Amino acid sequence: MSAEAKAKELGIQFTPAEGAKSYLNLCARSGKILFLSGHVSDLKGKLGADVTVEKGYEAAKQVATKLLQSLRKEVSSLDQVRVIKLLGCVNSTPDFTDQHLVINGASDLFHTIFGKETDGYHARSAVGFVSLPTGVAVEIEAIFEIKS
């Protein structure tokens, strides 16, 4: 099944690209490389305090969906791209050490859509921060490549 069809099967909807520019470019293109700005979760809170790993995982999955929506405004089909790299930032207490389990929410979604062994196989960093903008639980940025 194609990445585009898999995303549709999962209920991910894409809206048409809008004409107005925002403050930041959510998806900047340089040649065949697409750099996606940090996208944030709707969930606020701190892992290791008031947010569980399971809720953090779901928040990361939600952020991955937002990344796909921004990506899809730049390319006509998810079938055109492959995932290269994710940087997952987790708002966490100093003693919290499961950032990687939280960011698995995004990686797992990309593996499901693009294939774990093929276009979804990516490099990744998952790191903890003492705070993130507006108190969000998760922020993720991504790099994709347009396939030839």
Secondary structure as UniProt FT lines:
FT   HELIX           3..9
FT   TURN            10..11
FT   STRAND          27..30
FT   TURN            31..32
FT   STRAND          33..40
FT   TURN            48..50
FT   HELIX           53..74
FT   HELIX           78..80
FT   STRAND          81..92
FT   TURN            94..95
FT   HELIX           99..114
FT   HELIX           115..119
FT   STRAND          123..129
FT   HELIX           133..135
FT   STRAND          138..146
//
